[in-house]
Amino acid sequence: MPTSSQGKMMRISFDLFTAAAAKTADIDFSFKPILGILLAVCALRAWQTGYFRALFSYFRSWTLRRIQVFHFLLFILIVLIIMRFFDQPVLNLILAYEDNPVLSTLTYCGGLFGKNINFWAFMSLIYLGLSLNPAWRKAAHLFFGMMLTSALAALVVHGLKFIFLRTRPYGEHGPFSFFNWTGLTENRHVFQSLASGDVALVAGASGYLFYAIRNRYWRWLVLLIPISTALSRIVHEKHWPSDTAASIAISMLIARFVWAYQKIKI
């Protein structure tokens, strides 16, 4: 069990983390083109510092085959079970307790990380600052690995949105409304439920940290962040529980691939 000093440090770190997310909401980085340029600069800087140097050899190696996909397949099975039997009941249960103080706090914090793209701009600025000093190379690559995992997870998830075209809960078509092709031309947001892009962004970075952190208590604590984001999206009826579970599963698998690359590269 963590000591009292460790618990105090964890609380302080979490307070600072959430304060940073809240503060960046006031910075005028909310335009996606600006964020895209900033992330492109980060990718160029990572290339200059040799982050992608071993990429091709990594894909040619046996490393990918050694990565276990059993847990991912298990996650997919769980998602299908949730979708079939528990989506509507779990949604109703969470909505019934949406005014609960604990749930309200979790959803507020999860919303900060999930929807506040300014926070991801803040992360990229930290990476660029760390990359300027060779002594901080590992710390810089840690931040870039988090951003890379988030970006890849978000890319995959947004592709799934246009494949499954599932109706969001507020669309009131029920949890089994898929392949609404009219969503490609009209009311597109209401038919983009599976999977959650917000959760994928957060789960990508958190999943990468999960593999990077050795302490077994801290690493599981990190996963509370995407869970809180998932609760936030469910409470606001933007996603079904299975949508968020699918995003976490996909993000964790991508995080495993990126972290495996990080280990052989550094």
N, C-alpha and C positions, 0 to 999 in steps of 0.2 A: 504493500500500500504506500502511496506517496506520503512523505512527511509533511508536517504543518508548514514548514518553510517552502517546500515544493508546491503545496497547495496554494499558498499565498502568492508565489511567483506565477503560477498558472492563472490565478484570477487577475493579477496585474497585467500579465501578457494579453489575456483575452480582452480586458478593458481597453488597453492601448490599441489592440487590433480593431475593435469595433469603433473606437474613437477616430482612428485613421480613416476608416470607411465613411464615417459620418462627415468628417471634415472635408474629404475630397468631393462630397456632394455639392459644396459651395464653389468648387473650381470649375471654370468654364471649359471643361474638356468633354462636354456632353455630345459634341458633334462626331458622328461615326467616321467621317473622312479624316479628321484630325487624329482620332485614335488609330485608324488604319495606318496612317503615315508613321505614327509613333512606333507601332508594332513592327512596321517594315524596317525602321531604323534599328530596332532591337535585333531583328533577324540578321541584318547586315553586320551589325557589331558582333553578333555571335559567330558569324562566318569568319570575320577577321580574327577573332580570338581562338579559332580552331575548334569550335563546338561541333561542327558537322564533318570534321576531318575523317572520322572512322565510320561514317554513315553507310557507305557502299559495302565496305567489308562486313559491317554488322548484318546487313541483309543477306550477304552471301554465306554467312557463318551458320553454325548449328544453334546459335543462341536463341533464335526465334522458336525453334522446335523444342527447346528445353523449357520454354515458358509454359506453365500449366494452364490449360484452358478449362479444366474441369469446373473450377469455381465460377467461371463466366457462364458455362452451360447450366450450372445449378441456378445461377441468378436468373437466367432466361426462363427456366422452368418455374421459378418462384413468381416471376412477372406474369407468366401465363395463368398461373393459379390465382393470383391476385385479380387479374383482369376478369377471369371467369366467375369467381365467387365473392370477391371482397371489395371491388372497386366502389360500388354504390354504398354498401354498409359502412366502409371505412370513411368515405367522404362525409356521410351523414353524421358519423360519430365525431369527426374532427370539427365539423361546422357547429355541432351542438355545444362544443366546449371552446369556441373561438374567443369568448370573453374571459376565459381563464387566464389569470395573471402570468402563469408560467408559459402557457402556450402563446400568449400575446407577446411576451418577451422573446421567445424563440423565433416566432414568425417575423418580428420586427428586425432582429439581427440577421435572420436569413434573407429577408428582403433587401437589406443593405448590401450584402455580398452578391446577391443574385442579379439585381436589376441595376445596380449602380456601376455603370461602365467607367465612371471616373475613378473608381477604386482600382480597376485594372490598368488604367493610365498611370495611376500612382505606383503600382507594382513595376511597370515598365521603366519609370523614372528611377526607381531604386536600382533596378538591374543596370541601367546605363551608368549610374553613379558608381556602382561596385565594379563594373567592368573596366573602369579607368585605372584601377590599381591592380597590378598583377598579383599582389599578395592576397587579394580578395577574390581570386578567380573561381574558387569552389563555391563561394557564397553567391557570386554572380550567376554561375551555371545552375545553381539551385533555383534561383528566381526565374531564369530563362526556361528551365525544365518545367516549372509550374505553368508558365504562360504557354509554352508549346503544347503541353498536355491539354490545357483548357481550350486552346484554339482547335486542336485536332478533334477533341470530343464534341465541341460545338459544331464543327463542320459535319461530322458524321450524323449528329442528331438532327441538324437542320435538313439534311438530305432525307432522313426518315420521315420528317414532317410531310414532305411532298410525295412520299410513297404511300403512306398509310392514310393521310387526310382524315384523321380521326376528329370527331367533334369534341370541343371542349365542354366541360360540365355546364357552363353558363349557356351553351347552345341548346340545352334541354332536349337533346335527342337520345339521351341515355349512353351508357358506357360501351355499347356495341355498334356504334355508328362509325363505320369506316368507309374509305374510298369514295368520299363525297367529291366527285370530280369538278363540280361547280366551284369548289373552293380554290381551284387554280385561277379562276377569272374574277370571282366575286366573293366577298366576305371571307377572304383568305385566312384571316387570323382565327376565326371561329373554328376552322377545320385544320388547325395545326397543333393538335394536342399531344400526339405521340411523336417524339418524346419531348422532354422539357429542356430547352436551350439554357435557361437560367441555371437549372440544377447541373447541367453538364459542365458549364463554365466553372462553377464552384467545386463540383465533385472531381473535375480534372486536376485542379490545383491541390485540393485536399488529398486526393488519391496519390498524387506524386509525393506529397509530404508524408503520407502514411507509410510508403515504402522507404522513404529517406530517414525517417525518425526511428531510432533503435529502441528507445524506451517504450515498453509495451503499454504503459498507461497513457502516455502522451499521444502515441500514434492512434489509439482508439478514440481519444478525446477529439482529435482533429476531424474525425468523421461526423461529429455532431454538427459541424458547419454545413455540409451539404444536406444533412437531415433537416436542419432548421430551414434551409432554403426550400426544400421539398414541402415542408409544412406550410410555409408562406404561400407557395403556389397553389396548394390544395385549398387552404382557407379562403383564398380569393377566387376559387373556382376556375382557375386558369388551366389546371391539369388534374387528371385522375391520379390516384395513388400509383397505379401501374406505370403511368408515364414517367413519374419521378424515379421509380424503382429501376426502370429500363435505363434511364440516363445515368444513374449511379453505377449500374453494372457495366455499361459501355465505357464510362469514364475510368473506372477502376482497371479495366482490361488495357485501355490505352496507356494509363499511367504505368502499368506493369511493363509494357513494351519500352516506354521512354526511359523509365528508371533502369531497366536492364542495359539499355544503350549507355546511359550515364555511367554505370559501373565499369563497363569495359573501356570507356573512353578516358576516364580520369584515373 
